[in-house]
Amino acid sequence: MITLHRLKGNEFVLNASHIECIEANPDTTITLSNDRKYVVQESIPQVIEKILEFKKRILVFPLGSEPDQFKRTN
């Protein structure tokens, strides 16, 4: 989930996994896989950065919970 802002400044949270397309028309418009559209204050690079940070948080193992085959040995 990523936090974004509508053009009027209202904050909302969007499920980044459902994003199909991001365009600048000139406002940043996010289209979801169900064709619903959101126009946001953030630029395309800002939205992409938020998506990458979200994916990093969910894909990285929490410290100390790594499966044995991924544990570091010193």
Buried (B, 14 or more C-beta within 10 A) or exposed (E): EBEBEEEEEEEEEBEBEEBEEBEEEEEBBBBBEEEEEBBBBBEBEBBEEBBEEBEEEEEEEEEEEEEEEEEEEE
